[in-house]
Amino acid sequence: MIKMIALDLDETLLNTDKTISEANAAALRQLHTAGIKVVLCTGRPINAIWGYLEQLGLTTTEDYTITFNGALVIQNTTKEALAQSGLSRNDFKPLHEFAAAHGYPLDVLDFDQVYPVADLAKSEYQQMLKAPMTFTPTAFNDLPDHLFSKAVMATAPAVLDDVVANLTPAMHEQYHVVRSQPKILEFLAADMDKAVGLGQLLTHFGWDFSNLMAFGDAENDLGMIKAAGDGVAMLNGQPEVKQAANHITPKSNNEAGIAAYLEQVFTELKN
């Protein structure tokens, strides 16, 4: 029995213009009112998506969000962490050396702000993120000695293609590397993805992955799509995601594909 619905944002729940269609919002609000947990799963911090949480009514004491691609499970209203994990500055040292050797940019994120690494090539991440986060340019050796959620390279797609081609097997072992958008490559802890945070949240409620329906479109959604009792790929999703999914939405993200699928599955939404 599905008790929790997990949703990626970009090109999944959101239209290309970064809005939630009223059809998607209405279906999810109705299921949430009926007692099904609706959980947004994103690489962003919670303050960057607060408007979406309000639109969906996910502002009760029992509502949580998976942020930083699984590294932080946070209660929506109190902002208290249910689970948190990440990497140290020293863990990013091989990545910094790699970026310096090849002329790549790098941003390192903790759970409050972004540190564009000032001794590397200029990053496009701040212009792309367009979220209320603090950006503090900092030389790598001056980064604070605390826990970080991830690092990102944000630059032209062709440059990121070059990054992926140059990654060594050792780096793939050390980091979970995912292309979350054409211009964003993310470096997480080796065992970290959205499924990790969802597993912690399911355990909190006394459930397991058989109780989860998950929607996604891209590489960084694969873990939760594969783990979920019902993993659903968007019609506009990447071929690898569609292949891994149990089902595919009948419509794209720009056509309220999530609502169209939910209406097929849940009697609460059928007229």
C-alpha positions in Angstrom: 0.0 0.0 0.0 1.4 3.4 -1.0 1.7 5.7 2.0 4.3 8.2 0.8 4.8 10.0 -2.5 8.3 11.3 -3.3 8.7 14.0 -6.0 11.7 15.4 -7.7 11.2 19.0 -8.7 12.9 20.1 -12.0 11.3 18.6 -15.1 9.1 16.4 -12.8 6.8 18.2 -10.5 7.7 21.6 -12.0 6.9 22.9 -15.4 9.8 24.1 -17.4 9.0 27.6 -16.1 9.6 26.4 -12.6 6.0 26.5 -11.5 3.7 23.7 -10.2 0.6 23.4 -12.4 -2.7 23.7 -10.5 -3.7 20.2 -11.7 -0.6 18.7 -10.0 -1.0 20.8 -6.9 -4.7 20.0 -6.5 -4.1 16.2 -6.8 -1.3 16.3 -4.3 -3.2 18.4 -1.8 -6.1 16.1 -2.0 -3.9 13.0 -1.3 -2.1 14.8 1.5 -5.4 15.7 3.1 -6.4 12.0 2.8 -3.3 11.1 4.9 -0.7 10.2 2.3 2.7 11.8 2.9 3.9 14.0 0.1 7.6 14.6 0.2 9.6 16.9 -2.1 13.1 15.6 -2.9 15.6 18.1 -4.1 19.2 19.2 -4.2 18.2 22.6 -2.9 17.9 23.8 0.7 14.4 24.0 2.1 14.3 27.9 2.1 14.7 27.8 -1.7 11.5 25.7 -2.2 9.3 27.1 0.6 6.8 28.6 -1.9 6.2 25.1 -3.3 5.7 23.6 0.1 3.1 26.3 0.9 1.4 25.8 -2.4 1.0 22.1 -1.6 0.0 22.6 2.0 3.1 20.7 3.3 3.3 22.8 6.4 2.1 20.5 9.2 4.2 19.1 12.0 4.2 15.7 10.2 5.6 17.1 6.9 9.3 16.6 5.9 11.5 17.3 2.9 14.5 15.5 1.5 17.1 18.2 0.7 20.7 18.2 -0.7 19.9 15.0 -2.6 19.4 13.0 0.5 22.0 14.4 2.8 19.5 16.3 5.0 16.0 15.1 6.0 14.3 18.2 7.5 11.0 18.9 9.2 9.3 21.6 7.2 8.0 23.9 9.9 10.5 23.6 12.7 13.5 23.1 10.3 14.8 20.4 12.7 17.0 17.7 11.1 15.7 14.2 11.2 18.9 12.9 9.6 22.0 14.6 8.3 25.2 13.4 6.7 27.9 14.6 4.4 31.6 15.1 3.7 34.5 17.0 5.3 36.8 19.5 3.6 39.5 16.9 3.5 37.1 14.6 1.6 36.9 17.2 -1.2 40.7 17.6 -1.5 41.1 15.1 -4.5 38.2 16.9 -6.2 39.8 20.3 -5.7 43.1 19.0 -7.1 41.2 17.5 -10.1 39.4 20.8 -10.8 42.6 22.8 -10.5 44.5 20.5 -12.8 41.8 20.8 -15.5 40.6 24.4 -15.1 37.1 23.5 -13.8 35.0 25.5 -11.3 33.8 24.1 -8.0 31.2 25.2 -5.4 31.1 23.5 -2.0 27.9 23.6 0.0 27.2 23.1 3.7 23.6 23.1 4.9 23.3 26.9 5.1 25.4 28.5 2.4 27.5 28.0 -0.8 31.3 28.5 -1.0 32.4 29.2 -4.6 36.0 28.0 -4.5 37.9 31.2 -5.2 41.2 29.7 -6.3 39.5 27.9 -9.2 37.7 28.9 -12.5 34.6 31.1 -12.1 31.4 29.1 -11.4 28.0 29.8 -12.9 26.2 28.2 -9.9 25.0 31.4 -8.3 23.4 32.7 -11.5 21.8 29.3 -12.1 20.5 28.6 -8.6 18.4 31.8 -8.3 17.6 30.9 -4.7 17.9 32.8 -1.4 21.2 31.3 -0.3 24.4 33.1 0.8 27.4 32.7 -1.5 30.8 33.2 0.2 33.7 33.0 -2.2 36.5 31.2 -0.3 39.9 29.7 -1.1 39.8 25.9 -0.7 42.3 25.9 2.2 40.2 28.5 4.0 36.9 26.5 3.9 35.5 26.0 7.4 36.3 22.7 9.1 32.8 21.3 9.4 30.3 19.0 7.6 29.4 19.8 3.9 26.5 18.4 2.0 28.0 18.2 -1.5 30.1 19.9 -4.1 28.9 21.0 -7.6 30.5 22.0 -10.9 28.2 24.4 -12.7 29.3 25.3 -16.2 28.6 24.8 -19.9 27.2 21.3 -20.8 30.2 20.6 -23.1 32.6 21.4 -20.3 30.8 19.0 -18.0 30.9 16.3 -20.7 34.7 16.8 -20.5 34.6 16.6 -16.7 32.8 13.2 -16.8 35.2 11.9 -19.4 38.2 12.8 -17.3 36.9 11.4 -14.0 39.0 8.5 -12.7 37.7 5.2 -11.3 39.0 6.3 -7.9 36.9 9.4 -8.0 33.8 7.4 -8.9 34.6 5.2 -5.9 35.0 8.2 -3.6 32.0 10.2 -4.7 28.5 9.6 -6.0 28.6 11.7 -9.1 25.3 12.7 -10.7 24.3 15.0 -13.5 21.3 16.7 -12.0 20.9 19.2 -14.8 22.7 19.7 -18.2 24.8 22.4 -16.6 25.2 21.0 -13.1 27.3 18.0 -12.0 27.1 17.1 -8.3 29.5 15.2 -6.1 27.9 13.6 -3.0 29.2 11.1 -0.5 29.8 7.7 -2.2 26.7 6.1 -0.6 24.4 9.2 -0.8 21.3 9.8 -2.9 17.7 10.6 -2.5 16.8 7.0 -1.6 19.0 7.3 1.6 17.0 10.2 2.9 13.7 8.6 2.0 14.8 5.4 3.7 15.4 7.3 6.9 12.0 9.0 6.6 10.2 5.8 5.9 11.8 4.2 9.0 10.7 7.2 11.0 7.1 6.5 10.2 7.5 2.7 10.6 7.2 2.0 6.8 9.5 0.6 4.1 10.1 1.2 0.4 7.1 -0.9 -0.5 5.0 1.9 0.8 6.8 4.5 -1.5 5.8 5.9 -4.9 8.6 8.0 -6.4 8.5 10.3 -9.4 11.7 11.5 -11.2 13.2 12.3 -14.6 17.0 12.4 -14.3 20.1 10.6 -13.2 20.0 11.9 -9.6 16.5 10.3 -9.2 17.6 6.8 -10.2 18.2 5.6 -6.6 14.7 6.4 -5.4 13.1 5.2 -8.6 14.8 1.8 -8.3 14.1 1.5 -4.5 10.4 2.6 -4.5 7.6 0.1 -4.5 6.3 2.1 -7.5 9.1 4.0 -9.3 7.5 6.3 -11.8 9.5 8.0 -14.6 8.3 11.1 -16.3 7.3 10.8 -20.0 10.0 13.5 -20.6 12.5 11.6 -18.5 15.9 10.3 -19.5 16.0 6.8 -21.1 17.9 5.3 -18.3 15.3 6.5 -15.8 12.5 5.2 -17.9 14.2 1.8 -18.2 14.6 1.5 -14.4 11.0 2.6 -13.6 7.9 0.5 -12.9 5.7 2.9 -14.8 5.9 6.0 -16.9 3.6 9.0 -16.7 1.1 9.3 -19.5 2.0 13.0 -20.0 5.1 15.1 -19.6 5.9 17.5 -16.8 4.5 20.4 -18.8 1.2 18.6 -19.2 0.6 17.8 -15.5 2.0 14.3 -15.9 2.1 13.6 -12.2 -1.6 14.4 -11.8 -2.4 12.3 -14.8 -0.7 9.3 -13.3 -2.1 9.8 -9.8 -5.6 9.9 -11.2 -5.0 6.5 -12.7 -3.9 5.0 -9.4 -5.8 6.6 -6.5 -9.6 6.1 -6.2 -9.7 9.4 -4.2 -9.0 11.3 -7.4 -11.4 9.4 -9.7 -14.7 11.1 -10.4 
